[in-house]
Amino acid sequence: MLANYLPVLIFLMVAGVFGAVLLLLGFALGRGRKDPEKLSSYECGFEAFEDTRMRFDVRYYLVAILFIIFDLEIAFLFPWAVSLDVIGVFGLVAMGVFLALLVVGFIYEWKKGALEWD
């Protein structure tokens, strides 16, 4: 029974050695010089070394949650599109209702100003 796991163990060992070799090569060949561009804030727009108790704007989280909600819409659309020929008209109507509810929610958020960043 344990012999069935030998290829998995060999794969994990090869992957671990390969990862360690690449990390060591990166440290050995990398310059490691810190310039102002590397030390500047990246993507989030906040400075990296400020007070940890600073307040975040709630709109930042609201936009993140809205992105997740509408991103999940795509996660539901893909399997629906693949199996549309099997589920037929009922599936088409069900997805239409689902998309209509999402559009109503999106319009509500838009009217409330949740998507404004000013």
Z-matrix of the N, CA and C atoms (Angstrom, degrees):
N
C 1 1.449
C 2 1.526 1 111.66
N 3 1.321 2 117.32 1 -42.45
C 4 1.462 3 120.32 2 -178.74
C 5 1.520 4 112.11 3 -70.78
N 6 1.310 5 117.72 4 -21.99
C 7 1.466 6 120.93 5 179.06
C 8 1.520 7 111.06 6 -65.72
N 9 1.335 8 117.94 7 -22.89
C 10 1.457 9 120.94 8 177.86
C 11 1.521 10 111.78 9 -68.60
N 12 1.332 11 117.26 10 -23.75
C 13 1.460 12 121.59 11 -178.77
C 14 1.526 13 113.01 12 -91.26
N 15 1.313 14 118.33 13 -3.44
C 16 1.462 15 121.33 14 -179.32
C 17 1.527 16 112.53 15 -60.73
N 18 1.327 17 121.66 16 -42.99
C 19 1.469 18 119.63 17 177.22
C 20 1.531 19 112.69 18 -62.39
N 21 1.322 20 117.01 19 -35.42
C 22 1.465 21 120.12 20 178.50
C 23 1.525 22 109.83 21 -66.71
N 24 1.317 23 116.94 22 -42.46
C 25 1.459 24 121.31 23 178.64
C 26 1.529 25 110.78 24 -63.53
N 27 1.315 26 117.25 25 -42.85
C 28 1.472 27 120.65 26 178.27
C 29 1.525 28 109.88 27 -63.35
N 30 1.338 29 117.03 28 -42.28
C 31 1.461 30 120.58 29 178.50
C 32 1.524 31 111.02 30 -61.04
N 33 1.325 32 117.66 31 -45.12
C 34 1.463 33 120.79 32 179.73
C 35 1.525 34 111.67 33 -63.77
N 36 1.327 35 116.93 34 -38.76
C 37 1.464 36 119.75 35 178.96
C 38 1.526 37 111.10 36 -66.93
N 39 1.327 38 117.32 37 -44.08
C 40 1.467 39 120.52 38 178.78
C 41 1.529 40 110.36 39 -64.12
N 42 1.326 41 117.42 40 -41.55
C 43 1.458 42 120.58 41 178.94
C 44 1.525 43 111.08 42 -65.09
N 45 1.318 44 117.94 43 -40.35
C 46 1.466 45 121.06 44 177.94
C 47 1.518 46 112.42 45 -64.32
N 48 1.334 47 116.54 46 -44.42
C 49 1.470 48 120.28 47 178.85
C 50 1.527 49 110.05 48 -65.35
N 51 1.326 50 117.25 49 -42.53
C 52 1.462 51 120.89 50 179.45
C 53 1.537 52 111.04 51 -62.02
N 54 1.343 53 116.92 52 -43.98
C 55 1.461 54 120.70 53 177.92
C 56 1.519 55 112.14 54 -63.27
N 57 1.337 56 117.21 55 -42.66
C 58 1.469 57 120.57 56 179.71
C 59 1.522 58 111.00 57 -65.02
N 60 1.337 59 117.30 58 -40.77
C 61 1.469 60 120.43 59 178.61
C 62 1.528 61 110.57 60 -63.05
N 63 1.318 62 117.46 61 -43.05
C 64 1.469 63 120.00 62 179.10
C 65 1.526 64 111.62 63 -65.03
N 66 1.327 65 117.98 64 -39.59
C 67 1.461 66 120.37 65 177.01
C 68 1.524 67 111.31 66 -64.08
N 69 1.312 68 117.22 67 -44.23
C 70 1.461 69 120.45 68 179.05
C 71 1.527 70 111.37 69 -64.25
N 72 1.328 71 117.48 70 -39.32
C 73 1.464 72 119.97 71 176.18
C 74 1.527 73 111.43 72 -63.72
N 75 1.295 74 117.12 73 -38.83
C 76 1.458 75 120.45 74 177.84
C 77 1.517 76 112.17 75 -63.37
N 78 1.336 77 116.88 76 -42.69
C 79 1.462 78 119.78 77 177.89
C 80 1.518 79 111.81 78 -69.38
N 81 1.318 80 116.80 79 -36.37
C 82 1.468 81 119.84 80 -177.42
C 83 1.522 82 112.03 81 -74.21
N 84 1.305 83 117.31 82 -39.60
C 85 1.463 84 120.11 83 -175.31
C 86 1.519 85 113.85 84 -94.70
N 87 1.321 86 117.81 85 -14.40
C 88 1.457 87 120.67 86 -178.42
C 89 1.513 88 111.91 87 -73.03
N 90 1.315 89 115.47 88 149.89
C 91 1.458 90 120.04 89 -178.97
C 92 1.522 91 111.99 90 -78.03
N 93 1.326 92 116.12 91 -41.34
C 94 1.452 93 119.98 92 177.29
C 95 1.515 94 114.85 93 73.04
N 96 1.320 95 118.29 94 12.48
C 97 1.470 96 120.59 95 178.86
C 98 1.518 97 109.56 96 -79.11
N 99 1.319 98 116.02 97 134.54
C 100 1.456 99 121.58 98 178.80
C 101 1.525 100 108.99 99 -97.31
N 102 1.312 101 116.03 100 118.54
C 103 1.463 102 120.04 101 175.25
C 104 1.532 103 108.64 102 -112.61
N 105 1.328 104 118.20 103 168.16
C 106 1.474 105 119.93 104 -177.40
C 107 1.530 106 113.18 105 -59.04
N 108 1.318 107 117.89 106 -30.85
C 109 1.468 108 120.41 107 179.73
C 110 1.531 109 111.11 108 -66.54
N 111 1.337 110 117.01 109 -39.07
C 112 1.458 111 120.55 110 178.84
C 113 1.524 112 111.86 111 -70.38
N 114 1.307 113 117.30 112 -31.92
C 115 1.454 114 120.91 113 -177.16
C 116 1.521 115 112.92 114 -86.98
N 117 1.335 116 118.08 115 -5.00
C 118 1.458 117 120.77 116 -179.63
C 119 1.530 118 110.34 117 -75.92
N 120 1.334 119 115.15 118 164.85
C 121 1.471 120 119.32 119 -179.58
C 122 1.520 121 109.70 120 -67.31
N 123 1.318 122 116.05 121 147.90
C 124 1.459 123 121.63 122 -174.20
C 125 1.514 124 109.90 123 -124.54
N 126 1.298 125 117.82 124 124.35
C 127 1.461 126 128.43 125 173.20
C 128 1.522 127 115.18 126 61.92
N 129 1.315 128 119.51 127 -49.65
C 130 1.460 129 119.08 128 -174.39
C 131 1.519 130 111.32 129 -77.08
N 132 1.336 131 118.86 130 -22.59
C 133 1.448 132 121.75 131 178.21
C 134 1.508 133 113.81 132 88.02
N 135 1.323 134 118.61 133 -3.97
C 136 1.458 135 121.11 134 179.54
C 137 1.520 136 109.26 135 -97.07
N 138 1.299 137 116.33 136 147.26
C 139 1.454 138 120.32 137 176.67
C 140 1.525 139 109.64 138 -67.80
N 141 1.301 140 115.66 139 146.59
C 142 1.456 141 120.22 140 -173.64
C 143 1.523 142 113.10 141 -76.06
N 144 1.311 143 119.04 142 -27.24
C 145 1.465 144 121.07 143 -173.19
C 146 1.523 145 111.04 144 -121.77
N 147 1.311 146 116.88 145 58.91
C 148 1.456 147 121.82 146 174.86
C 149 1.515 148 109.24 147 -108.02
N 150 1.326 149 115.42 148 -176.50
C 151 1.449 150 121.09 149 176.95
C 152 1.528 151 109.48 150 -63.13
N 153 1.306 152 116.92 151 134.01
C 154 1.466 153 120.28 152 -176.92
C 155 1.521 154 112.48 153 -74.33
N 156 1.329 155 117.68 154 -13.46
C 157 1.454 156 120.43 155 -179.17
C 158 1.523 157 112.69 156 -97.99
N 159 1.321 158 117.22 157 20.26
C 160 1.459 159 118.59 158 179.06
C 161 1.521 160 110.02 159 -70.45
N 162 1.317 161 116.40 160 152.71
C 163 1.452 162 121.32 161 -175.66
C 164 1.522 163 110.35 162 -88.40
N 165 1.324 164 115.11 163 137.67
C 166 1.446 165 121.81 164 175.90
C 167 1.517 166 109.00 165 -97.39
N 168 1.295 167 115.86 166 147.24
C 169 1.448 168 120.32 167 176.73
C 170 1.528 169 109.01 168 -72.68
N 171 1.322 170 116.50 169 136.03
C 172 1.462 171 121.32 170 -178.46
C 173 1.522 172 110.62 171 -63.36
N 174 1.320 173 117.94 172 -29.33
C 175 1.467 174 120.64 173 -178.67
C 176 1.530 175 111.73 174 -62.49
N 177 1.328 176 116.33 175 -29.52
C 178 1.466 177 119.79 176 177.06
C 179 1.529 178 110.14 177 -59.75
N 180 1.322 179 116.69 178 -47.00
C 181 1.460 180 121.07 179 179.56
C 182 1.522 181 111.47 180 -69.96
N 183 1.316 182 116.86 181 -36.19
C 184 1.460 183 120.64 182 -179.84
C 185 1.525 184 110.93 183 -63.45
N 186 1.324 185 116.76 184 -43.39
C 187 1.464 186 120.04 185 177.78
C 188 1.525 187 110.32 186 -65.22
N 189 1.330 188 117.17 187 -38.25
C 190 1.468 189 120.31 188 178.66
C 191 1.528 190 110.78 189 -64.06
N 192 1.322 191 117.93 190 -42.65
C 193 1.459 192 121.13 191 179.50
C 194 1.519 193 110.68 192 -66.94
N 195 1.330 194 116.80 193 -40.96
C 196 1.462 195 119.37 194 177.79
C 197 1.520 196 111.26 195 -63.40
N 198 1.317 197 116.94 196 -38.07
C 199 1.460 198 119.65 197 176.86
C 200 1.522 199 110.83 198 -61.92
N 201 1.317 200 117.03 199 -43.70
C 202 1.464 201 120.41 200 -179.69
C 203 1.524 202 110.44 201 -63.44
N 204 1.339 203 116.52 202 -42.23
C 205 1.470 204 119.41 203 -179.40
C 206 1.521 205 110.73 204 -61.81
N 207 1.323 206 117.29 205 -47.51
C 208 1.456 207 119.28 206 -176.74
C 209 1.533 208 111.74 207 -77.84
N 210 1.318 209 117.10 208 -19.09
C 211 1.454 210 119.90 209 173.50
C 212 1.528 211 110.02 210 -73.51
N 213 1.323 212 116.89 211 -35.61
C 214 1.464 213 120.14 212 177.02
C 215 1.523 214 111.52 213 -66.40
N 216 1.321 215 116.32 214 -25.88
C 217 1.462 216 119.28 215 175.59
C 218 1.528 217 110.11 216 -58.43
N 219 1.303 218 116.50 217 -42.33
C 220 1.460 219 120.77 218 178.71
C 221 1.527 220 110.43 219 -66.00
N 222 1.333 221 116.81 220 -35.29
C 223 1.467 222 119.85 221 178.75
C 224 1.531 223 111.07 222 -64.19
N 225 1.327 224 117.38 223 -30.37
C 226 1.465 225 120.06 224 177.13
C 227 1.528 226 111.87 225 -83.83
N 228 1.310 227 117.39 226 -25.81
C 229 1.462 228 119.62 227 -178.14
C 230 1.524 229 112.77 228 -72.56
N 231 1.306 230 118.16 229 -34.01
C 232 1.461 231 119.81 230 -175.54
C 233 1.532 232 112.92 231 -65.35
N 234 1.348 233 119.40 232 -52.47
C 235 1.469 234 117.33 233 178.64
C 236 1.526 235 112.29 234 -64.65
N 237 1.323 236 116.49 235 -31.92
C 238 1.462 237 119.71 236 177.21
C 239 1.521 238 110.40 237 -63.30
N 240 1.326 239 117.23 238 -43.81
C 241 1.462 240 120.32 239 -178.56
C 242 1.528 241 111.16 240 -67.30
N 243 1.324 242 117.23 241 -34.31
C 244 1.461 243 120.45 242 -179.51
C 245 1.529 244 111.09 243 -69.71
N 246 1.339 245 116.61 244 -37.43
C 247 1.468 246 119.45 245 -175.67
C 248 1.523 247 112.73 246 -103.42
N 249 1.303 248 119.11 247 20.01
C 250 1.461 249 121.44 248 -176.49
C 251 1.526 250 112.40 249 -63.00
N 252 1.318 251 117.23 250 -36.15
C 253 1.471 252 118.69 251 -179.87
C 254 1.531 253 111.64 252 -68.20
N 255 1.326 254 118.45 253 -24.85
C 256 1.464 255 121.97 254 -179.86
C 257 1.532 256 111.03 255 -83.58
N 258 1.330 257 117.40 256 -42.23
C 259 1.469 258 119.66 257 -174.64
C 260 1.519 259 112.79 258 -84.04
N 261 1.301 260 118.18 259 -18.60
C 262 1.458 261 121.89 260 171.06
C 263 1.517 262 115.54 261 69.62
N 264 1.335 263 114.40 262 -148.56
C 265 1.468 264 121.52 263 -174.07
C 266 1.525 265 111.08 264 -67.70
N 267 1.331 266 117.28 265 -36.23
C 268 1.463 267 120.14 266 178.79
C 269 1.531 268 110.65 267 -58.92
N 270 1.318 269 117.39 268 -44.56
C 271 1.463 270 121.34 269 178.04
C 272 1.514 271 112.12 270 -64.52
N 273 1.327 272 116.45 271 -37.16
C 274 1.465 273 120.46 272 178.14
C 275 1.529 274 110.84 273 -64.29
N 276 1.333 275 116.55 274 -43.93
C 277 1.467 276 120.82 275 179.13
C 278 1.532 277 110.30 276 -67.12
N 279 1.326 278 117.27 277 -42.33
C 280 1.462 279 120.54 278 -179.81
C 281 1.527 280 111.18 279 -61.93
N 282 1.331 281 117.03 280 -42.02
C 283 1.463 282 119.36 281 178.98
C 284 1.517 283 110.19 282 -70.54
N 285 1.318 284 117.93 283 -33.01
C 286 1.461 285 120.27 284 175.33
C 287 1.516 286 111.71 285 -61.61
N 288 1.343 287 116.76 286 -42.65
C 289 1.467 288 120.78 287 177.31
C 290 1.523 289 110.46 288 -64.43
N 291 1.328 290 116.46 289 -42.97
C 292 1.465 291 121.44 290 178.87
C 293 1.528 292 110.89 291 -60.40
N 294 1.309 293 116.94 292 -47.64
C 295 1.461 294 120.38 293 179.66
C 296 1.526 295 111.85 294 -66.78
N 297 1.325 296 117.03 295 -35.55
C 298 1.468 297 119.93 296 177.52
C 299 1.527 298 110.45 297 -63.71
N 300 1.327 299 117.32 298 -42.31
C 301 1.461 300 120.02 299 177.25
C 302 1.526 301 111.45 300 -63.03
N 303 1.317 302 116.94 301 -40.22
C 304 1.463 303 119.44 302 177.89
C 305 1.521 304 111.69 303 -66.08
N 306 1.312 305 117.53 304 -37.89
C 307 1.462 306 120.47 305 178.53
C 308 1.530 307 110.21 306 -67.14
N 309 1.326 308 117.30 307 -39.75
C 310 1.467 309 120.34 308 177.15
C 311 1.535 310 110.00 309 -62.67
N 312 1.322 311 117.05 310 -42.75
C 313 1.467 312 120.61 311 177.38
C 314 1.515 313 111.81 312 -63.85
N 315 1.318 314 116.59 313 -40.29
C 316 1.459 315 120.85 314 178.76
C 317 1.526 316 110.84 315 -64.62
N 318 1.323 317 117.79 316 -43.02
C 319 1.468 318 121.37 317 178.71
C 320 1.529 319 109.97 318 -64.92
N 321 1.323 320 117.50 319 -39.77
C 322 1.459 321 120.79 320 177.74
C 323 1.531 322 110.87 321 -60.63
N 324 1.337 323 116.46 322 -46.86
C 325 1.465 324 120.13 323 178.98
C 326 1.523 325 111.19 324 -63.88
N 327 1.301 326 117.02 325 -37.10
C 328 1.461 327 121.70 326 179.08
C 329 1.527 328 110.38 327 -64.87
N 330 1.339 329 116.48 328 -45.42
C 331 1.465 330 120.99 329 -179.81
C 332 1.526 331 112.07 330 -66.77
N 333 1.323 332 117.07 331 -33.68
C 334 1.461 333 120.98 332 178.39
C 335 1.528 334 112.41 333 -73.95
N 336 1.338 335 117.32 334 -13.37
C 337 1.465 336 121.25 335 179.41
C 338 1.506 337 114.46 336 85.53
N 339 1.331 338 116.59 337 18.65
C 340 1.465 339 119.56 338 -179.04
C 341 1.519 340 112.04 339 -69.54
N 342 1.307 341 118.16 340 -20.74
C 343 1.468 342 121.33 341 -178.48
C 344 1.529 343 112.59 342 -93.59
N 345 1.332 344 117.45 343 -2.47
C 346 1.461 345 121.62 344 177.26
C 347 1.515 346 109.35 345 -83.68
N 348 1.294 347 117.73 346 135.04
C 349 1.459 348 121.77 347 -176.99
C 350 1.527 349 112.00 348 -108.50
N 351 1.296 350 119.88 349 8.02
C 352 1.469 351 122.28 350 -177.25
C 353 1.482 352 112.64 351 -67.15
